[in-house]
Amino acid sequence: MMLLESLFYLTVREKYGKINKRRKKTAKTERKVKNMEDKNQFKPYIPASKITPELTVTSIIMGILLAVIFGAANAYLGLRVGMTVSASIPAAVIAMGVIRVIMRKNSILESNLVQTIGSAGESLAAGAIFTLPALFLWANDDIMSKPGILEITLIALIGGLLGVFFMVPLRNALIVREHGVLPYPEGQACAEVLLAGEEGGSNASTVFAGMGFAAFFKFIIDGFKLVPGEVSISGTASTYPGAIGTQIYPAVMSVGYICGPRISSYMFAGGVLSWLVLIPIIVIFGSQLILYPGTDTIGAIFAQSGASGIWGSYVRYIGAGALAAGGIISLIKSLPIIVRTFRDAVKSMGKGIGGSGLRTDKDISMTFILIAILVLTLAVWLVPAIPVSLVGAIIVVIFGFFFATVSSRMVGLVGSSNNPVSGMAIATLLIATLILKLLGDAGASGMQAAIAIGSIICIVSAIAGDTSQDLKTGYLLGSTPKKQQIGEIIGVIASALAIGATLYLLDGAWGFGSEELAAPQATLMKMVIEGIMQGNLPWGLILIGVCIAVVVEIVGIPVLPFAIGVYLPVQLNACIMVGGLVRLCFDRMKESERKKGIINNGILFCSGMIAGEGLVGILLAILAVFNISGVLDLSGMLNVPGWVLDIGSIVVFGLVILSLLKFSLWKKDKAPKEK
C-alpha cells in the first residue's frame, strides 16, 4: 500500500512538476516580453515597422558639408579659446530647415542623419586640435619637421573610425538597456529640436542669422581692421603692473552664453588671478631677476612687451601646470564611475548583441567591426606615415576601448561638456611616454610617437561620446542604428580629409601658440611629453600651477575651467564672461515658455555666430597664406587717436550684444500653424 502511494505521489509530482515548469517557462517568457515592453515604453516617434528615408543622397551631401564646416569652425574656436561647442543642435536645426521648409520634405529621420554626419566633424576636430598642433610647435623649435597632411589625416581617420567601432557593441548595453537611467542630455535635446518640426524654419533662420552677423563683425574687426579686436587697460611697473580688458569677438562671447554664467565666471576668475595677481607679483618682486625660461630681466621683459610678455614667459607655464593637474584631478574623481562603467558595460555587452531583428535594433555586423578594428590596429603599427610601433598600437587598442567605453557612458550621465577627454589624453600621454622612454625611444621619434598615440586616443574618446549621443537621438526618434553608424563613418572620413588642410592653413596664417591661436591643450601636451623625455621644463612654475589647481579643488571650484582661465589671456576670458552675464539675465527671468524660447533662441543664434566667425577665420587664413589679406586692410586710412579706435571697438561690441538680444529676447516667434 505504501509502495502504491509512493508511486502515485511520484507520478503526480512528476506530472505537476512538468506543468509547473511549463508555467514557469511561460511566466518567464511573459516577463521577458513585459520587460521588453517596459524597456520600450517610450515608443519611438517613427515605429520600427515604418520605413522612411534616412541615409539618402541629400542627407549625405548636407551632412558632409556640415561636418566640414563645423569641424573647421570648431578647430579655429578650440585653438583660440581652448574650448569647443557641440554642433549637434545647430546641425539638426539647419537640416530641419532645409529639408522640411526649403525642400518641402517631411522626413525627420533624414534630418537626423544629417546632424549625425555633421556633428562628427566637431568631435573629430576637438580631438585633433587638443594634440596634433604640438607637432607644429616642435617643428618651430627645430626638434622635428612638420607633420605631413597624410600623417594628420591618417591619425584623425583611424582615431575617428575606432571611436565609432568601439561604440557599436556598447549601443545595446548603454542606449537600449539603460534607457531611463542614462539621460544623454545633448541627445535628448537634439531629439526635441527635430521633433519641433513646426518651428524648424524659424529656428534655422536664427542659426543662419547668427552666421551672417558674425561674418559681418569678423570682417569689420579682422578683415577690414576698422577697429581693434581688443580693448585693454594696463598699469606701469612703478604703480600696478597688471592688465584688464576684453576682446570683442562674437564667437568668444557666444562661448560664454552657451557655457552659462558659472563656467564663464570660473574662467574669468582664473584670468583675474593671472593678470591682476600673478603678473604684478612677478614684476614687483622680481624686476631685476633673470628667471628661466626668460632670457632677460623680468623688468626688461615688462618694459618691452608689458603684461603680455610676462604672461608668455612665465604665467602660461603656471597655467599649463594648473591645466595638467585639473585634467588628472578630474580623471581621479571620475575613477569610481569609470571602473563601474567599464565593468557594467562589458558585462552587459554580450546580453543582447544579436538584437530583436527589428529595423530599430540593427547594428553593423560584429564580424565586420572586429575585422575593421584589427585592420586599423595593424595600420597604426605598419603604415610608415604613422610613427607608432607595435607597443604603441597595443596601447592604442587597450586605452582606446577603455576610454571609448568610459566616454560613451559618462556623456550619458553628465553630458558631453563634462566628459574629461583632456584628462584621458593626459593620462594616456603620461603612460605612453614613460613606456617609450623605458624602451629607449626618448628622442624626437619617441615624442612624435607619444603625441600620435595621444591624438588617436583623444579622438577615439571624443567620437565615441558623440556617437553615443547621436544614437540616443536616433533611439528616441526611431532611426535605424546601422544607418546612423554608417553616417558617423561618413562624417569621420569627410572631417579627417579636411582637418589636415585646416591645421596647415591656421598655422601658416598665424602660427600655433601665438596670441591669435594659443592652442592651450596642445601646448600642455607638448610640455608633458618634453618634461618626461627631456626634463627641461620650468618645473617650479608648473608646480605653482599644480598647487593652485589643488587649492581650487579643495574650495570646491571646478578645476578645468578655472585652469583654462589661468592659462588664457584675461581679455579673452572677459569677453566670455560678458556672454555668461547675458545668459545669467535670461536665466533669472520668471519661469515660462517664453523664457525657455528666449534661452534656446540665444543658443541657436550663438551657435550660428561661432560657425560664422570660424568660417570667416578660415577664409582670412587663406588670404593671409597667399599674402592678399592686405587688400582688405583699411587700418592705414584711419588716422585717428588710439582712444577713438577703442571707443569704436566698444561700439562694435555693443552691436554684437544687441544682435544677440534681437534674436533672443526681442525675437517674435511665429505662432504654430493650426492643423
C-alpha positions as CSV (number, residue, x, y, z in Angstrom):
1,M,0.0,0.0,0.0
2,M,2.8,2.4,0.9
3,L,4.5,1.5,-2.3
4,L,1.4,2.3,-4.4
5,E,1.0,5.6,-2.5
6,S,4.6,6.4,-3.2
7,L,4.3,5.6,-6.9
8,F,1.1,7.7,-7.1
9,Y,2.8,10.6,-5.3
10,L,5.8,10.4,-7.6
11,T,3.6,10.2,-10.7
12,V,1.5,13.2,-9.6
13,R,4.6,15.2,-8.6
14,E,6.2,14.5,-12.0
15,K,3.1,15.4,-13.8
16,Y,2.5,18.7,-11.9
17,G,6.3,19.3,-11.9
18,K,6.2,19.4,-15.7
19,I,3.1,21.6,-15.5
20,N,4.9,24.0,-13.1
21,K,8.0,24.0,-15.3
22,R,5.8,24.9,-18.3
23,R,4.1,27.6,-16.2
24,K,7.4,29.0,-15.0
25,K,8.7,29.0,-18.6
26,T,5.6,30.7,-19.8
27,A,5.7,33.2,-16.9
28,K,9.4,33.9,-17.7
29,T,8.6,34.5,-21.3
30,E,5.7,36.8,-20.4
31,R,8.1,38.7,-18.0
32,K,10.6,38.9,-20.8
33,V,8.1,40.3,-23.2
34,K,6.8,42.7,-20.5
35,N,10.4,43.8,-19.7
36,M,10.9,44.5,-23.4
37,E,7.7,46.5,-23.5
38,D,8.7,48.4,-20.4
39,K,12.1,49.0,-21.8
40,N,10.5,50.4,-24.9
41,Q,7.6,52.0,-23.1
42,F,8.8,55.2,-24.7
43,K,7.6,54.4,-28.2
44,P,9.9,55.9,-30.9
45,Y,8.4,58.7,-32.9
46,I,8.7,56.6,-36.1
47,P,7.7,53.0,-35.3
48,A,10.0,50.1,-36.2
49,S,7.5,48.8,-38.8
50,K,7.5,52.1,-40.7
51,I,10.2,52.7,-43.4
52,T,11.1,56.3,-44.2
53,P,14.0,58.0,-46.0
54,E,17.2,58.1,-43.8
55,L,20.6,57.7,-45.5
56,T,19.8,59.4,-48.7
57,V,22.0,61.4,-51.2
58,T,20.5,64.6,-49.7
59,S,21.4,63.7,-46.1
60,I,24.9,62.5,-47.1
61,I,25.8,65.7,-49.0
62,M,24.3,68.0,-46.4
63,G,25.9,66.1,-43.6
64,I,29.4,66.1,-45.2
65,L,29.1,69.9,-45.8
66,L,28.1,70.5,-42.2
67,A,30.8,68.1,-40.9
68,V,33.5,70.1,-42.8
69,I,32.0,73.5,-41.9
70,F,31.5,72.8,-38.2
71,G,34.8,70.9,-38.0
72,A,36.8,73.8,-39.4
73,A,34.9,76.4,-37.3
74,N,35.4,74.4,-34.1
75,A,39.1,73.8,-34.9
76,Y,39.5,77.6,-35.2
77,L,37.5,78.2,-32.0
78,G,39.2,75.5,-30.0
79,L,42.7,76.7,-30.9
80,R,41.7,80.2,-30.0
81,V,39.9,79.7,-26.6
82,G,40.7,76.1,-25.6
83,M,37.0,75.0,-25.8
84,T,34.7,73.6,-28.5
85,V,30.9,73.5,-28.6
86,S,28.5,70.8,-29.7
87,A,27.4,71.1,-33.3
88,S,24.5,68.6,-33.0
89,I,21.7,71.1,-32.3
90,P,22.7,73.7,-34.9
91,A,23.3,70.9,-37.5
92,A,19.8,69.4,-36.6
93,V,18.1,72.8,-37.0
94,I,19.8,73.6,-40.3
95,A,18.9,70.1,-41.6
96,M,15.3,70.5,-40.5
97,G,15.1,74.0,-42.0
98,V,16.5,72.9,-45.4
99,I,14.8,69.5,-45.7
100,R,11.4,70.4,-44.3
101,V,11.0,74.1,-45.3
102,I,13.1,74.6,-48.4
103,M,12.8,71.1,-50.0
104,R,9.2,70.6,-48.6
105,K,10.1,67.1,-47.4
106,N,8.6,65.7,-44.2
107,S,11.4,63.3,-43.2
108,I,12.6,63.7,-39.6
109,L,14.9,60.6,-39.8
110,E,16.6,62.1,-42.9
111,S,17.2,65.3,-40.9
112,N,18.6,63.2,-38.0
113,L,21.1,61.5,-40.4
114,V,22.3,65.0,-41.5
115,Q,23.0,66.0,-37.9
116,T,24.6,62.6,-37.2
117,I,27.1,63.1,-40.0
118,G,27.5,66.8,-39.4
119,S,28.3,66.5,-35.6
120,A,31.1,64.1,-36.3
121,G,33.2,67.0,-37.7
122,E,33.1,69.0,-34.5
123,S,34.1,66.0,-32.3
124,L,36.9,64.9,-34.6
125,A,38.2,68.5,-34.7
126,A,38.1,68.7,-30.9
127,G,40.2,65.6,-30.5
128,A,42.7,66.6,-33.2
129,I,43.3,70.2,-32.1
130,F,43.9,69.2,-28.5
131,T,47.0,67.2,-29.5
132,L,48.2,67.5,-33.1
133,P,49.4,71.1,-33.1
134,A,52.1,70.0,-30.7
135,L,53.9,68.6,-33.7
136,F,53.9,72.0,-35.4
137,L,55.2,73.6,-32.2
138,W,58.1,71.1,-32.1
139,A,58.8,71.9,-35.8
140,N,59.0,75.6,-34.8
141,D,61.6,74.6,-32.2
142,D,63.6,72.7,-34.9
143,I,63.1,69.4,-33.0
144,M,61.4,67.7,-35.9
145,S,59.9,68.5,-39.3
146,K,56.3,69.5,-39.6
147,P,53.8,66.6,-39.9
148,G,52.6,65.8,-43.4
149,I,48.9,66.2,-44.3
150,L,48.8,62.4,-44.9
151,E,50.0,61.7,-41.3
152,I,47.4,64.1,-39.8
153,T,44.7,62.6,-42.0
154,L,45.5,59.0,-41.1
155,I,45.8,59.7,-37.4
156,A,42.4,61.5,-37.4
157,L,40.8,58.9,-39.6
158,I,42.0,55.9,-37.5
159,G,41.0,57.6,-34.3
160,G,37.6,58.5,-35.6
161,L,36.8,55.1,-37.0
162,L,38.0,53.3,-33.9
163,G,35.7,55.6,-31.8
164,V,32.7,54.6,-33.9
165,F,33.6,50.9,-34.0
166,F,34.3,50.6,-30.2
167,M,30.9,52.3,-29.6
168,V,28.8,49.9,-31.8
169,P,28.9,46.9,-29.4
170,L,28.0,49.2,-26.5
171,R,24.8,50.6,-28.1
172,N,22.5,47.9,-26.8
173,A,24.1,48.0,-23.3
174,L,24.1,51.8,-22.9
175,I,21.4,53.2,-25.1
176,V,18.7,50.5,-25.1
177,R,19.1,48.7,-21.8
178,E,20.0,51.8,-19.8
179,H,17.1,53.8,-21.3
180,G,15.6,55.9,-18.5
181,V,18.8,55.5,-16.5
182,L,21.3,57.4,-18.7
183,P,19.7,60.6,-19.8
184,Y,22.2,61.6,-22.6
185,P,21.2,65.3,-22.3
186,E,22.5,66.5,-25.7
187,G,20.9,63.5,-27.4
188,Q,17.6,64.2,-25.9
189,A,17.8,68.0,-26.6
190,C,18.6,67.2,-30.2
191,A,15.6,64.9,-30.5
192,E,13.4,67.6,-29.1
193,V,14.7,70.1,-31.7
194,L,14.0,67.7,-34.5
195,L,10.5,66.9,-33.1
196,A,9.7,70.6,-33.1
197,G,9.2,70.4,-36.8
198,E,6.6,73.2,-36.9
199,E,9.3,75.7,-35.8
200,G,12.1,74.2,-38.0
201,G,12.2,77.1,-40.5
202,S,12.1,79.8,-37.8
203,N,14.9,78.1,-35.8
204,A,17.0,77.5,-38.9
205,S,16.7,81.2,-39.8
206,T,18.1,82.1,-36.3
207,V,21.2,80.0,-36.9
208,F,21.8,81.5,-40.3
209,A,21.3,85.0,-38.9
210,G,23.9,84.3,-36.3
211,M,26.3,83.1,-39.1
212,G,25.6,86.3,-41.1
213,F,26.1,88.8,-38.2
214,A,29.3,87.1,-37.0
215,A,30.7,87.1,-40.5
216,F,29.9,90.9,-40.8
217,F,31.5,91.7,-37.4
218,K,34.6,89.5,-38.1
219,F,35.2,91.3,-41.4
220,I,35.0,94.7,-39.7
221,I,37.4,93.6,-36.9
222,D,40.0,91.3,-38.6
223,G,39.2,91.7,-42.3
224,F,39.0,95.5,-42.9
225,K,40.6,96.1,-39.4
226,L,38.5,99.2,-38.8
227,V,38.6,98.6,-35.1
228,P,40.9,96.7,-32.8
229,G,39.7,93.3,-31.7
230,E,40.6,94.0,-28.1
231,V,40.3,96.9,-25.6
232,S,42.7,96.8,-22.7
233,I,44.0,98.9,-19.8
234,S,47.5,98.3,-18.4
235,G,49.4,99.6,-15.4
236,T,53.0,100.6,-15.1
237,A,55.9,98.8,-13.4
238,S,56.1,101.6,-10.8
239,T,52.4,101.6,-9.9
240,Y,50.5,98.4,-10.6
241,P,51.8,96.2,-13.4
242,G,48.5,94.3,-14.1
243,A,46.2,94.4,-17.1
244,I,42.5,94.1,-17.7
245,G,40.3,94.4,-20.8
246,T,38.1,92.5,-23.2
247,Q,38.0,91.1,-26.7
248,I,35.0,91.9,-28.8
249,Y,34.7,88.8,-31.0
250,P,31.2,87.3,-31.5
251,A,32.3,83.7,-31.2
252,V,34.1,84.3,-28.0
253,M,31.1,86.0,-26.4
254,S,28.9,83.2,-27.7
255,V,31.0,80.6,-25.9
256,G,30.2,82.3,-22.7
257,Y,26.5,82.4,-23.4
258,I,26.4,78.7,-24.3
259,C,28.5,77.6,-21.4
260,G,26.5,79.7,-19.0
261,P,27.4,82.1,-16.2
262,R,29.0,79.5,-13.8
263,I,31.6,78.2,-16.2
264,S,32.3,81.7,-17.6
265,S,32.8,83.1,-14.1
266,Y,35.3,80.3,-13.3
267,M,37.3,81.1,-16.4
268,F,37.2,84.8,-15.7
269,A,38.3,84.2,-12.1
270,G,41.3,82.3,-13.4
271,G,42.2,85.2,-15.7
272,V,41.9,87.7,-12.9
273,L,44.3,85.6,-10.8
274,S,46.8,85.5,-13.6
275,W,46.7,89.1,-14.9
276,L,45.8,91.0,-11.7
277,V,47.7,89.0,-9.1
278,L,50.4,86.7,-10.5
279,I,51.8,89.1,-13.1
280,P,52.0,92.1,-10.7
281,I,53.7,89.9,-8.0
282,I,56.3,88.6,-10.5
283,V,57.1,92.1,-11.8
284,I,57.1,93.8,-8.3
285,F,59.3,91.3,-6.6
286,G,61.5,90.1,-9.4
287,S,62.1,93.0,-11.8
288,Q,65.9,92.7,-11.5
289,L,65.9,88.8,-11.8
290,I,66.6,86.7,-14.9
291,L,64.3,83.7,-14.3
292,Y,64.2,80.7,-16.6
293,P,62.7,80.3,-19.2
294,G,63.1,84.1,-19.7
295,T,66.3,85.3,-21.3
296,D,66.2,88.9,-20.0
297,T,65.4,90.5,-16.7
298,I,61.7,90.5,-15.7
299,G,61.7,94.3,-15.7
300,A,63.1,94.4,-19.2
301,I,60.5,91.9,-20.5
302,F,57.7,94.0,-18.9
303,A,59.1,97.3,-20.3
304,Q,59.3,95.8,-23.8
305,S,56.1,93.7,-24.0
306,G,54.0,94.7,-21.0
307,A,51.9,92.2,-19.1
308,S,51.6,90.0,-22.2
309,G,55.3,89.5,-22.2
310,I,55.3,88.3,-18.5
311,W,52.3,86.0,-19.3
312,G,54.1,84.5,-22.3
313,S,57.4,84.0,-20.4
314,Y,56.1,82.7,-17.1
315,V,52.4,82.7,-16.3
316,R,51.4,80.4,-19.2
317,Y,53.6,77.7,-17.6
318,I,51.8,78.2,-14.3
319,G,48.5,77.8,-16.3
320,A,49.8,74.7,-18.0
321,G,50.6,73.1,-14.6
322,A,47.1,74.0,-13.4
323,L,45.6,72.5,-16.6
324,A,47.5,69.3,-16.3
325,A,46.6,69.0,-12.6
326,G,43.0,69.8,-13.4
327,G,42.8,67.0,-16.0
328,I,44.3,64.5,-13.7
329,I,42.1,65.6,-10.8
330,S,39.0,65.2,-13.0
331,L,40.1,61.8,-14.0
332,I,40.8,60.7,-10.4
333,K,37.4,62.0,-9.3
334,S,35.8,60.0,-12.1
335,L,37.6,56.8,-11.4
336,P,34.8,55.1,-9.4
337,I,32.4,55.9,-12.3
338,I,35.0,54.9,-14.8
339,V,35.6,51.5,-13.2
340,R,31.9,50.8,-12.7
341,T,31.1,52.0,-16.2
342,F,33.6,49.7,-17.8
343,R,32.6,46.7,-15.7
344,D,28.9,47.1,-16.3
345,A,29.2,47.9,-20.0
346,V,31.4,44.9,-20.7
347,K,29.2,42.7,-18.6
348,S,26.0,43.7,-20.4
349,M,27.6,43.9,-23.8
350,G,27.0,40.2,-24.5
351,K,23.4,40.1,-23.3
352,G,21.7,41.3,-26.4
353,I,24.1,42.0,-29.2
354,G,22.0,39.9,-31.6
355,G,19.0,42.2,-31.4
356,S,15.4,41.5,-32.0
357,G,15.5,41.7,-35.7
358,L,13.6,44.9,-35.8
359,R,14.8,47.8,-38.0
360,T,15.4,49.9,-34.9
361,D,17.6,47.2,-33.4
362,K,20.0,46.6,-36.3
363,D,23.7,47.4,-35.9
364,I,26.7,47.0,-38.2
365,S,27.8,43.3,-38.2
366,M,30.1,42.4,-35.2
367,T,32.2,40.4,-37.6
368,F,32.8,43.5,-39.7
369,I,33.5,45.5,-36.6
370,L,36.2,43.1,-35.3
371,I,37.9,42.8,-38.6
372,A,37.9,46.6,-39.0
373,I,39.4,47.1,-35.6
374,L,42.1,44.5,-36.4
375,V,42.9,46.2,-39.7
376,L,43.1,49.6,-38.1
377,T,45.3,48.3,-35.3
378,L,47.7,46.9,-37.9
379,A,47.6,50.1,-39.8
380,V,48.7,52.1,-36.7
381,W,51.7,49.8,-36.5
382,L,52.6,49.2,-40.2
383,V,51.7,52.3,-42.1
384,P,55.0,54.3,-42.4
385,A,53.3,57.7,-42.2
386,I,52.1,56.9,-38.6
387,P,55.2,57.0,-36.3
388,V,53.9,54.3,-33.9
389,S,55.5,50.9,-33.0
390,L,53.8,47.6,-32.2
391,V,53.8,48.5,-28.5
392,G,52.2,51.9,-29.3
393,A,49.5,50.1,-31.4
394,I,48.7,47.8,-28.5
395,I,48.4,50.9,-26.2
396,V,46.0,52.5,-28.7
397,V,43.7,49.5,-28.7
398,I,43.7,48.9,-24.9
399,F,43.3,52.5,-23.9
400,G,41.1,53.3,-26.9
401,F,38.5,50.6,-26.0
402,F,38.7,51.5,-22.3
403,F,38.2,55.3,-22.8
404,A,35.6,54.8,-25.5
405,T,33.5,52.8,-23.1
406,V,34.1,55.4,-20.3
407,S,33.3,58.3,-22.6
408,S,30.2,56.7,-24.0
409,R,28.7,56.2,-20.5
410,M,29.9,59.4,-19.0
411,V,28.3,61.6,-21.6
412,G,25.1,59.7,-20.9
413,L,25.4,60.7,-17.2
414,V,26.8,64.2,-17.3
415,G,26.7,65.4,-20.9
416,S,29.5,65.9,-23.4
417,S,30.7,69.2,-21.9
418,N,31.7,67.4,-18.7
419,N,33.5,64.5,-20.4
420,P,37.1,64.5,-19.2
421,V,38.7,64.0,-22.6
422,S,41.7,66.1,-21.8
423,G,42.3,64.1,-18.6
424,M,42.1,60.9,-20.5
425,A,44.5,62.2,-23.1
426,I,47.0,63.4,-20.4
427,A,46.8,60.0,-18.6
428,T,47.5,58.2,-21.9
429,L,50.4,60.5,-22.8
430,L,52.0,60.0,-19.4
431,I,51.9,56.2,-19.6
432,A,52.8,56.1,-23.3
433,T,55.7,58.5,-22.9
434,L,57.1,56.6,-19.9
435,I,56.8,53.3,-21.7
436,L,58.6,54.7,-24.8
437,K,61.3,56.2,-22.7
438,L,61.9,52.9,-20.8
439,L,62.2,51.2,-24.2
440,G,64.9,53.7,-25.2
441,D,62.9,55.8,-27.6
442,A,63.4,59.2,-25.8
443,G,64.3,61.4,-28.8
444,A,62.3,63.2,-31.4
445,S,60.8,59.9,-32.7
446,G,59.6,59.0,-29.2
447,M,58.0,62.4,-28.7
448,Q,56.3,62.1,-32.1
449,A,55.1,58.6,-31.4
450,A,53.7,59.7,-28.0
451,I,51.7,62.6,-29.5
452,A,50.4,60.3,-32.2
453,I,49.2,57.8,-29.6
454,G,47.6,60.6,-27.5
455,S,45.9,62.1,-30.6
456,I,44.3,58.8,-31.6
457,I,43.0,58.2,-28.0
458,C,41.8,61.7,-27.7
459,I,39.9,61.4,-31.0
460,V,38.5,58.0,-30.0
461,S,37.1,59.4,-26.8
462,A,35.6,62.4,-28.5
463,I,34.0,60.5,-31.3
464,A,32.7,57.7,-29.0
465,G,30.9,60.3,-26.9
466,D,29.4,62.0,-30.0
467,T,28.3,58.7,-31.5
468,S,26.5,57.7,-28.3
469,Q,24.7,61.0,-28.1
470,D,23.6,60.6,-31.8
471,L,22.5,57.0,-31.3
472,K,20.4,58.2,-28.3
473,T,18.7,60.8,-30.5
474,G,18.1,58.1,-33.1
475,Y,16.7,55.7,-30.5
476,L,14.1,58.3,-29.4
477,L,13.1,59.2,-32.9
478,G,13.1,55.6,-34.3
479,S,16.2,55.8,-36.6
480,T,18.0,52.7,-37.9
481,P,21.2,52.3,-35.8
482,K,23.1,50.7,-38.6
483,K,22.4,53.7,-40.9
484,Q,23.4,56.1,-38.2
485,Q,26.7,54.2,-37.6
486,I,27.4,54.4,-41.4
487,G,26.6,58.1,-41.2
488,E,29.1,58.5,-38.4
489,I,31.7,56.8,-40.5
490,I,31.0,59.1,-43.5
491,G,31.3,62.1,-41.2
492,V,34.6,60.9,-39.8
493,I,36.0,60.3,-43.2
494,A,35.0,63.7,-44.5
495,S,36.3,65.5,-41.4
496,A,39.6,63.6,-41.4
497,L,40.2,64.6,-45.0
498,A,39.6,68.3,-44.1
499,I,41.4,68.6,-40.8
500,G,44.9,68.4,-42.1
501,A,44.4,71.3,-44.6
502,T,42.6,73.3,-41.8
503,L,45.6,72.9,-39.4
504,Y,48.1,73.9,-42.1
505,L,46.0,76.9,-43.0
506,L,45.7,78.2,-39.5
507,D,49.4,77.5,-38.7
508,G,50.5,79.2,-41.9
509,A,48.4,82.3,-41.2
510,W,49.1,82.9,-37.5
511,G,51.1,80.0,-36.0
512,F,50.1,77.8,-33.1
513,G,51.0,79.2,-29.7
514,S,50.5,82.8,-30.9
515,E,48.1,85.3,-29.4
516,E,45.6,84.6,-32.2
517,L,45.8,80.8,-31.7
518,A,47.0,79.9,-28.2
519,A,46.3,76.2,-28.6
520,P,46.3,75.6,-24.9
521,Q,45.7,71.9,-24.7
522,A,48.3,71.1,-27.5
523,T,50.8,73.3,-25.7
524,L,50.1,71.4,-22.5
525,M,50.6,68.0,-24.2
526,K,53.9,69.2,-25.6
527,M,55.0,70.3,-22.2
528,V,54.0,67.0,-20.6
529,I,56.0,64.9,-23.2
530,E,59.0,67.2,-23.0
531,G,59.0,67.1,-19.3
532,I,59.2,63.3,-19.3
533,M,61.6,62.9,-22.2
534,Q,64.0,65.8,-21.7
535,G,63.3,67.2,-18.3
536,N,63.9,70.8,-19.5
537,L,60.7,72.4,-18.3
538,P,60.5,75.2,-15.7
539,W,59.1,72.8,-13.1
540,G,58.9,75.5,-10.4
541,L,56.4,77.4,-12.4
542,I,54.5,74.3,-13.3
543,L,54.3,73.1,-9.7
544,I,52.9,76.5,-8.7
545,G,50.1,75.9,-11.2
546,V,49.6,72.4,-9.8
547,C,49.3,73.8,-6.2
548,I,46.8,76.4,-7.4
549,A,44.7,73.7,-9.0
550,V,44.7,71.7,-5.8
551,V,43.7,74.7,-3.7
552,V,40.9,75.5,-6.2
553,E,39.7,71.9,-6.0
554,I,39.7,71.9,-2.2
555,V,37.5,75.0,-2.1
556,G,35.0,73.3,-4.4
557,I,35.5,75.2,-7.7
558,P,35.7,73.1,-10.9
559,V,39.4,73.0,-11.8
560,L,39.4,72.7,-15.6
561,P,37.5,75.9,-16.5
562,F,39.5,77.8,-13.8
563,A,42.8,76.4,-15.1
564,I,41.9,77.4,-18.7
565,G,41.2,80.9,-17.4
566,V,44.7,81.0,-15.7
567,Y,46.3,79.9,-19.0
568,L,44.4,82.2,-21.4
569,P,44.6,86.0,-21.8
570,V,42.2,87.8,-19.4
571,Q,40.8,89.8,-22.3
572,L,39.5,86.6,-23.9
573,N,38.1,85.4,-20.5
574,A,36.4,88.8,-20.0
575,C,34.6,88.5,-23.4
576,I,33.4,85.0,-22.4
577,M,32.2,86.5,-19.1
578,V,30.1,89.1,-21.0
579,G,28.2,86.2,-22.8
580,G,27.8,84.5,-19.4
581,L,26.3,87.6,-17.9
582,V,23.8,87.9,-20.8
583,R,22.8,84.3,-20.2
584,L,22.5,85.0,-16.4
585,C,20.0,87.7,-17.0
586,F,17.9,85.3,-19.1
587,D,18.2,82.5,-16.5
588,R,16.9,84.8,-13.8
589,M,13.7,85.6,-15.7
590,K,10.4,84.1,-14.3
591,E,9.8,80.5,-15.4
592,S,7.6,80.4,-18.5
593,E,7.5,79.1,-22.0
594,R,8.8,82.4,-23.2
595,K,11.9,82.1,-21.0
596,K,12.7,78.7,-22.5
597,G,12.2,80.1,-26.0
598,I,14.5,83.1,-25.3
599,I,17.3,80.9,-24.0
600,N,17.0,78.4,-26.8
601,N,16.9,81.1,-29.5
602,G,20.0,82.6,-27.9
603,I,21.8,79.2,-28.0
604,L,20.9,78.8,-31.7
605,F,22.0,82.4,-32.6
606,C,25.3,81.9,-30.7
607,S,25.9,78.6,-32.4
608,G,25.5,80.3,-35.7
609,M,27.8,83.1,-34.7
610,I,30.5,80.6,-33.7
611,A,30.1,78.9,-37.1
612,G,30.1,82.2,-39.0
613,E,33.2,83.6,-37.3
614,G,35.0,80.3,-37.7
615,L,34.3,80.2,-41.4
616,V,35.4,83.8,-41.9
617,G,38.5,83.0,-39.8
618,I,39.3,80.1,-42.2
619,L,38.7,82.5,-45.2
620,L,41.0,85.2,-43.7
621,A,43.6,82.5,-43.1
622,I,43.6,81.5,-46.8
623,L,44.0,85.2,-47.7
624,A,46.9,85.5,-45.2
625,V,48.7,82.4,-46.5
626,F,48.5,83.8,-50.1
627,N,49.6,87.3,-48.9
628,I,46.5,89.0,-50.1
629,S,44.9,89.8,-46.8
630,G,46.4,93.3,-47.0
631,V,43.9,94.2,-49.8
632,L,41.1,94.3,-47.2
633,D,43.1,96.1,-44.6
634,L,41.8,99.7,-44.2
635,S,43.5,100.5,-40.9
636,G,46.2,102.6,-42.7
637,M,43.4,105.0,-43.8
638,L,42.3,105.7,-40.2
639,N,44.5,108.5,-39.0
640,V,42.8,108.8,-35.6
641,P,44.0,108.6,-32.0
642,G,44.0,105.2,-30.3
643,W,41.3,106.2,-27.8
644,V,38.9,106.8,-30.7
645,L,39.6,103.3,-32.0
646,D,38.9,101.9,-28.6
647,I,35.6,103.6,-28.5
648,G,34.9,102.2,-31.9
649,S,35.7,98.7,-30.6
650,I,33.3,99.2,-27.6
651,V,30.5,100.3,-30.1
652,V,31.0,97.2,-32.2
653,F,30.9,95.0,-29.2
654,G,27.7,96.7,-28.1
655,L,26.3,95.9,-31.5
656,V,27.3,92.3,-31.1
657,I,25.4,92.1,-27.8
658,L,22.4,93.9,-29.3
659,S,22.3,91.4,-32.2
660,L,22.1,88.6,-29.7
661,L,19.3,90.3,-27.8
662,K,17.5,91.0,-31.1
663,F,17.3,87.2,-32.0
664,S,16.6,86.0,-28.4
665,L,14.9,88.5,-26.0
666,W,13.3,90.6,-28.7
667,K,12.5,87.9,-31.2
668,K,8.8,87.3,-32.0
669,D,8.3,83.7,-32.7
670,K,5.7,82.8,-35.3
671,A,2.6,81.1,-33.8
672,P,2.3,77.4,-34.7
673,K,0.0,76.7,-37.6
674,E,-3.3,75.2,-36.8
675,K,-3.9,71.8,-38.0
